[in-house]
Amino acid sequence: MCSLILLSAGVYAQRQENQPDGDSVRYSLLVNPFIQIESTEAINSMYNFEFTKAHNHFNYLQKKYPWHPLPYLLKGLNYWWRIVPNYNNQEWDREFLAYMDTTKYLAENVRDNYNEIEGAFFLAAAYAFEGRLYSERREYRKAALAGSRSLKYLRECQGYEEYSPELLFGDALFNYYAEWIREEYPLLRPIMAFFPKGDKEKGISQLKEVARNAFYSRTEAQYYLMRIMSNEENDIVGALQVAEYLNSQFPGNAYFHRYYARLLYQAGRYSKVEQVSLEILQKIDSMEVGYEANSGRYACFFLGQVHGNRRNHERAKAYYKKGLDYAEQAGATEMGYYFYSLLHLGNIAAMDGEEELAKDYYNRVKKAAKRKHPAHKAARDRLKKL
């Protein structure tokens, strides 16, 4: 697959009339406002999970600019966002990696012959996304190699932020995660010794600037801000504001929809999380693109919690059980929501006087969760009390 796409990309060498002449060293698609206007609808379609519509327009860009990496990076991202809702799904890996390879191939040509800054940007971006996929696949050696290559080209872009705010995106992510990884993953510190130090506060500040001013990287920056604020910085209010905006802008994006529900739940906004979770389940039933078992397990857990808090045990049990089914379909039986759904089902059974059923649920928690997990300890404690 990779070689086929690379072969088709070689058309740039056969169509010199569409290529900038050798004197156009500063020639750029990245900062061309007319291309941004042309691409706006397609990029919005991609983030709204209208992948076919986006792909068709990216094909148009590819035919018009076959020598440039931009159309290929966008086509690769169009596959990347098919992967994001469930990283266990490897259906789109080949296509995504093929387009990243093509992006790198063409970016090398742009960097060496026409525009060093722009070529370096696309090389850094392609290697960074490639590394992200390898990281999600737990192939950390490949991820580290791709990350080091991305950093190499990122350094070539440093100091040229006035050229385009897009150049700040990679620098922002590196500044934040270089320090975060050192703090959170001590075992990876020997690897991180080969990377320069970062600055988390500066990274967040840079991401906010990209989110305000960039075109191609704006939504990606907002996505990372949402994740960083909620997962690493414990800023649920700030993360919820970003999530609410992303969900309103891209109502077809299953990942943004699910993340919005999660943050509503964390913020204790139970009436709203009930509404949003029911919307997710309805979209799963309607088989909308990107809405599948992984989103369902989130929505069902939140609905189980909502009805459990209302003492509506029958509805809570129904949602917890449905969430268990979704988790098994998604291959997510080693995740917290699976453990806690079993735990809550055990609690409800105990409250209803069904002692043997409660024991069964608690033992299932012990079997599914590692001993150090809080859910495992809670199940052990409840078994002792029965």
C-alpha angles and dihedrals in degrees: 000000000000093000092048093054092044089051092052090046089057087079087094088075091053096049105058091157090070094048125089116254121254093261093060095087092150094047109136142177092182094073098029105123093201092058090047090054090047092049101043097090093044094050091048088050090052093053089045089056094247088135100164092051091049093045092054092055093044086054088057090053090048092053091047096045106022093157096056127084095220098086091046094049090050091048089050091051088051086064093039091062090053086059098046100076091061119014090190088070109090095176094112101037097102095051093045094049091045092057091046088053091051091047090054092046094054094037090059089057093048091047095048099041113020119013120007095190096049093044091050091050093056092045090052091047095048094048091045094053090044090052091049091056092048089049091053088049089052091240091137098169091056090043092053092048092050089046093053091050091048089051091052091060093037088062089056088058096049115112093025098086091124087064089066136339086228088077090064094061098077092042090053094052092046093049092052102039098039088067096034093055091049090052100041103034110043091172089064094053093097088058092044089054086079091058127072118251121268136210117230097197091049090047092055091047091051092048090054090052091050090047089055102040113021126090109198095028099040099097093039089054091050090049092053092044090054092050096044095047093048103036104031109018099038090227097143094164093054093043091049091054091054092044092050090051094048092047092050093047095045108027091167094059106106094195095053090044092052094045090051090054091049093052092046088054092048090049091053094242094143100166091053094043089053091055094046094045091052088051089054093051091048090053091049090052089049089051093234115179113277095010108114144125096308092059089042095058090055094047094047093050092052091048090048089054093047093052093040089057088051090053089241093141098173094056092041091053092048092054095043091051092047088050090054089054091050091048091053091049091050095046089242101130092123094060130102098247090057092051094046094046088057090045093051091047087054091050092051091048090050091050090050091052095250096134099168092049090049090052090051092054093046091050089050089055090052091050095047101040128062115250094251093054114107091232090058091052092047091052091050091050093050092048090055090054095052 
